[in-house]
Amino acid sequence: MLDATSSYNPMDLRTPVDDRTGHRTVPETTRRTERRLPGTRYGNRPTMKDVAARAGVGLKTVSRVVNGEPGVTPETERRVQEAIDALGFRRNDSARVLRKGSTASIGLVLEDLADPFYGPLSRAVEEVARAHGALLINGSSAEDPDREQELVLALCARRVDGLVVIPAGDDHRYLEPELKAGVATVFVDRPAGHIDADVVVSDNFGGARDGVGHLIAHGHRRIGFIGDMPRIHTAAERLRGYRTAMEDAGIPVEGSWMSLGVTDPERVRRAARDMLAGPEPVTAIFTGNNRVTVTVIRVLAEHARPVALVGFDDIELADLLRPGVTVVAQDAAALGRTAAERLFRQLDGTLLAPERIELPTRLITRGSGELPPAH
């Protein structure tokens, strides 16, 4: 029996603001007048009884249609299915697991459970869920939009009351029926695509601009950028911050100084070595996330000349390296906590208009970002 703070992977159940500054940091939600949204009841999902009433049939008939059992005429089945579609009803696949009382549950969909960045974020969501007596169910999308959708709909099939989603895809219209049916949803780290929903993000643009500006302030002009895939919101915002910092300093950016793609170590290693080669190599590198930073550190350890480095995201043992790694740190726990608290405010009945909440980043200087250019 699961308790109210357990976590499990639903896949195991086999159920199929750009101005020139761009640096608006809001440590808490922007104050807005609270107002109820008409037609939405978060946490109150339609039941088979609702379907039966709308279709004008008995509960047993609805059960037969939902479970694909025989004994229902085509006309009756059509009326029941129309009621199901209109109400956004989903079968309660978790009823066998949670039989006693009314146990709230929320789903958490991450990019990669093994990524150190998501550890404190997940823990913060779980702590908020525990404080509200709720069950947390989590899973990993592996940066695959199809897997993300599969996970989200599997969670909805288990009638979760709310979702916290780090999106892998850029089109979330598949969630519209669930939102209309009352599933409270908050996106984290990246905004939803093509739907209006709450999102909690870090100041990716401002953090990257500050990190690159720090390298410029220490005399660097040839600064490389190695980031994640450009379709990812955070990667695009960090690239924008890099370009803005260079432009503000009057430094033309050469195409060979920028490399975006998968964070596979071989790809990153090749990009770093290319930037460090030739008669005019870069003297500093800004890395777009923690996985890229780790690979670049290994490349720099083999490089003859000192190269300055600033990474986006902190990494474990960064302070023990020599020199220590200067980073733009985001507060992963605050992201998770803010998103979960927002979710439970929806579930508690304080329904707010969807909002973008942006949390500040912090530049931590440890030595690698303060190295002067090697000529």
C-alpha positions in Angstrom: 0.0 0.0 0.0 1.4 3.4 -0.9 1.5 6.0 1.7 0.8 9.7 1.1 4.4 10.6 0.4 5.6 7.6 -1.7 6.9 8.0 -5.3 6.7 5.5 -8.1 7.1 5.6 -11.9 3.7 5.3 -13.6 5.3 3.6 -16.6 6.0 0.6 -14.5 2.3 -0.1 -14.5 2.3 -0.6 -18.3 -0.7 1.6 -18.8 -0.8 2.2 -22.2 10.4 40.0 -21.7 12.4 40.9 -24.2 13.6 44.5 -23.7 17.3 45.2 -24.0 17.8 44.4 -20.3 15.6 41.3 -20.3 16.4 41.0 -16.6 13.2 41.0 -14.7 13.7 38.9 -11.6 10.7 38.2 -9.4 11.5 36.2 -6.3 7.8 35.7 -5.6 4.7 35.7 -7.7 3.9 39.0 -9.3 1.0 40.5 -7.3 -2.2 40.2 -9.2 -5.8 40.5 -8.1 -7.0 37.0 -7.4 -10.1 36.0 -9.3 -11.9 32.8 -10.0 -11.9 31.4 -13.5 -15.4 30.5 -14.7 -16.1 26.9 -15.6 -13.1 25.3 -13.9 -13.2 23.2 -10.8 -9.7 22.1 -10.0 -9.5 18.7 -8.1 -13.2 17.8 -8.9 -13.0 15.3 -11.7 -16.2 14.1 -13.4 -17.4 10.7 -12.2 -19.3 7.8 -13.8 -22.3 9.1 -12.0 -22.0 12.4 -13.8 -21.7 10.5 -17.1 -24.7 8.4 -16.4 -26.8 11.4 -15.5 -25.8 13.3 -18.7 -26.4 10.2 -20.9 -29.7 9.2 -19.2 -28.5 5.7 -18.4 -27.6 3.6 -15.4 -24.1 3.4 -13.8 -23.8 -0.3 -14.9 -24.3 0.8 -18.5 -21.6 3.4 -18.2 -19.3 0.9 -16.6 -19.8 -1.5 -19.5 -19.0 1.2 -22.1 -15.9 2.4 -20.2 -14.6 -1.1 -19.8 -15.4 -2.3 -23.3 -17.9 -4.9 -22.0 -20.8 -6.3 -24.2 -24.5 -5.8 -23.7 -24.9 -2.2 -24.8 -26.7 -1.1 -27.9 -24.8 1.0 -30.4 -27.2 4.0 -29.8 -26.7 3.8 -26.0 -23.0 3.5 -26.4 -22.9 6.5 -28.6 -24.8 8.6 -26.0 -22.5 7.5 -23.2 -19.4 8.2 -25.3 -20.7 11.7 -26.1 -21.2 12.3 -22.4 -17.7 11.1 -21.7 -16.2 13.4 -24.3 -18.3 16.4 -23.2 -17.4 16.0 -19.5 -13.7 15.0 -20.0 -14.3 11.8 -17.9 -11.4 9.4 -17.5 -11.6 5.9 -15.9 -10.1 5.8 -12.4 -7.2 3.3 -13.0 -5.8 3.9 -9.5 -9.0 2.9 -7.7 -7.6 -0.5 -6.9 -4.5 1.1 -5.3 -6.2 3.8 -3.3 -9.5 2.4 -1.9 -9.9 4.2 1.3 -11.3 7.7 1.6 -10.2 10.6 -0.7 -6.4 10.7 -1.2 -5.1 13.6 -3.2 -2.4 12.7 -5.6 -0.2 14.9 -7.9 2.0 13.9 -10.8 5.5 15.2 -11.5 7.0 14.7 -15.0 10.8 15.5 -15.1 13.3 15.5 -18.0 15.7 13.1 -16.4 15.5 11.7 -12.9 19.2 11.0 -12.9 20.2 14.7 -13.6 21.5 16.3 -10.3 19.5 19.5 -11.1 16.2 17.7 -10.7 17.0 16.1 -7.3 16.3 19.2 -5.2 13.5 20.2 -7.4 11.7 16.9 -7.0 12.4 16.8 -3.3 10.9 20.3 -2.9 7.7 19.2 -4.7 7.5 16.1 -2.5 7.9 18.1 0.7 5.0 20.4 -0.3 2.9 17.4 -1.3 3.6 15.8 2.1 2.6 19.0 3.9 -0.8 18.7 2.1 -1.2 15.0 2.7 -0.8 14.2 -1.0 0.7 11.3 -2.9 3.4 12.1 -5.4 3.8 10.1 -8.5 6.8 10.9 -10.8 8.3 9.8 -14.1 11.0 10.9 -16.6 10.3 12.0 -20.1 13.9 11.5 -21.3 13.5 14.8 -23.3 11.1 12.9 -25.6 7.8 14.8 -26.3 5.9 11.6 -27.1 7.0 10.0 -23.8 6.1 13.2 -22.0 2.6 13.0 -23.4 2.3 9.3 -22.6 3.4 9.9 -19.0 1.0 12.9 -18.5 -2.0 11.0 -19.9 -1.1 7.9 -17.8 -1.1 10.1 -14.7 -4.4 11.6 -15.7 -5.8 8.1 -16.2 -5.0 7.6 -12.6 -7.0 10.6 -11.8 -4.3 12.8 -10.3 -5.6 16.1 -9.0 -2.7 18.1 -10.3 0.4 18.0 -12.5 3.8 19.6 -12.2 5.5 19.3 -15.7 8.9 20.1 -17.0 8.0 20.0 -20.7 10.0 18.1 -23.3 7.7 19.2 -26.2 6.5 22.5 -27.4 2.8 21.7 -28.1 0.6 20.9 -25.1 -2.8 21.1 -26.6 -3.2 17.5 -25.8 -3.7 18.7 -22.2 -6.7 20.9 -23.0 -9.4 18.2 -22.1 -7.6 17.5 -18.8 -7.4 21.2 -17.9 -11.1 21.7 -18.7 -11.9 18.6 -16.6 -10.2 20.2 -13.6 -6.6 18.9 -13.5 -4.6 21.7 -12.0 -1.3 22.1 -13.9 1.9 24.1 -13.4 4.9 24.0 -15.8 8.4 24.4 -14.5 11.7 25.4 -16.1 10.1 25.9 -19.5 6.7 27.3 -20.6 3.9 25.2 -22.1 3.3 25.4 -25.8 0.0 26.6 -27.3 -1.9 26.6 -24.1 -2.3 29.2 -21.3 -0.9 27.7 -18.1 1.1 28.6 -15.0 4.9 28.4 -15.4 7.8 28.9 -13.0 11.1 29.6 -14.6 14.6 30.9 -13.7 15.9 34.1 -15.3 17.8 32.2 -17.9 18.4 35.3 -20.1 19.6 37.5 -17.3 21.8 34.8 -15.7 23.5 34.1 -19.0 24.0 37.7 -19.8 25.5 38.3 -16.3 27.9 35.3 -16.7 29.2 36.4 -20.1 29.4 40.0 -18.9 31.6 38.7 -16.0 34.0 37.2 -18.5 34.0 40.4 -20.5 34.8 42.4 -17.4 37.9 40.3 -16.9 39.2 41.2 -20.3 37.9 38.5 -22.6 36.7 39.2 -26.1 36.8 35.8 -27.8 34.2 34.0 -25.7 32.7 30.7 -26.8 29.2 29.4 -26.0 28.4 25.7 -25.9 24.7 24.9 -25.1 21.9 22.5 -25.4 19.5 22.0 -28.4 18.2 25.3 -29.6 14.5 24.2 -29.6 14.7 24.0 -25.8 13.4 27.2 -24.2 16.2 27.4 -21.6 19.0 26.9 -24.2 17.5 29.5 -26.5 17.2 32.0 -23.6 20.8 31.4 -22.5 22.1 31.9 -26.0 20.1 35.1 -26.2 21.8 36.3 -23.0 25.2 35.4 -24.4 24.6 37.3 -27.6 23.1 40.3 -25.8 26.1 40.6 -23.4 28.5 40.5 -26.4 26.5 43.0 -28.3 26.3 45.4 -25.4 30.1 45.3 -25.1 30.4 46.0 -28.8 32.0 42.5 -29.5 31.1 40.9 -32.9 30.3 37.2 -32.4 31.8 34.8 -34.9 29.8 31.7 -35.9 32.6 29.4 -34.8 32.2 30.6 -31.2 28.7 29.2 -30.8 27.7 25.5 -30.7 24.3 24.2 -29.8 23.2 20.5 -29.9 22.7 17.4 -27.8 24.7 17.3 -24.5 26.4 14.1 -25.5 30.0 14.3 -24.2 31.5 13.5 -27.6 29.6 16.4 -29.3 30.5 18.8 -26.5 34.2 17.7 -26.5 34.4 18.2 -30.2 32.9 21.7 -30.0 35.2 22.7 -27.2 38.3 21.5 -29.0 37.3 23.3 -32.2 36.9 26.5 -30.3 40.3 26.1 -28.7 42.1 25.3 -31.9 43.5 27.6 -34.7 45.5 30.8 -34.6 42.8 32.8 -32.7 41.1 30.4 -30.3 38.6 31.5 -27.7 40.1 32.6 -24.4 36.9 31.8 -22.4 33.9 29.5 -22.6 30.4 29.9 -21.3 28.6 26.6 -20.9 24.8 26.3 -21.2 24.1 23.7 -18.5 25.7 21.4 -15.9 26.3 18.4 -18.2 28.1 20.6 -20.8 30.2 22.1 -18.0 31.4 18.7 -16.8 32.6 17.7 -20.3 34.3 21.1 -20.9 36.1 20.8 -17.6 37.6 17.5 -18.8 38.7 19.1 -22.1 40.3 22.1 -20.3 42.2 19.8 -18.0 44.0 18.5 -21.2 44.6 22.0 -22.6 48.0 23.6 -22.4 46.9 27.2 -21.8 44.5 28.4 -19.1 41.0 29.1 -20.4 38.4 31.0 -18.4 35.1 29.2 -17.7 31.7 30.1 -16.5 28.9 27.5 -16.4 25.1 27.8 -16.1 24.0 25.6 -13.2 26.1 24.7 -10.3 27.8 21.3 -10.2 28.9 19.0 -7.4 32.5 19.5 -6.2 32.8 22.7 -8.2 34.4 24.5 -5.3 37.1 21.7 -4.8 38.6 22.0 -8.3 41.6 24.2 -8.9 40.6 26.8 -9.9 37.1 26.4 -8.6 34.3 26.7 -11.2 32.5 30.0 -11.5 28.8 29.4 -12.1 25.5 31.0 -12.7 23.4 29.1 -10.1 19.6 28.7 -10.2 17.7 27.6 -7.2 16.2 24.2 -8.3 14.5 23.7 -4.9 12.8 27.1 -5.1 11.5 26.3 -8.6 10.0 23.0 -7.3 8.6 24.6 -4.1 7.1 27.6 -5.9 5.4 25.4 -8.6 4.0 22.9 -6.0 2.7 25.7 -3.8 1.1 27.3 -6.8 -0.5 23.9 -7.7 -2.0 23.5 -4.2 -3.4 27.0 -4.2 -5.3 26.0 -7.3 -6.5 22.8 -5.6 -7.4 24.7 -2.4 -9.8 26.8 -4.5 -7.8 30.0 -4.9 -8.0 30.0 -8.6 -5.7 32.5 -10.2 -5.3 33.5 -13.8 -2.3 31.7 -15.4 0.9 33.5 -14.6 4.6 33.4 -15.5 6.8 33.5 -12.3 10.5 34.2 -12.8 13.0 33.5 -10.1 16.5 35.1 -10.0 19.8 33.4 -10.6 23.1 34.1 -8.7 26.6 34.4 -10.0 29.1 32.4 -7.8 32.7 33.4 -8.4 35.3 30.6 -7.6 38.2 31.3 -9.8 37.7 29.8 -13.3 35.7 32.8 -14.5 38.3 35.3 -13.2 41.2 34.0 -15.2 42.7 36.7 -17.5 42.9 36.0 -21.3 46.0 33.9 -22.2 47.6 35.5 -25.3 
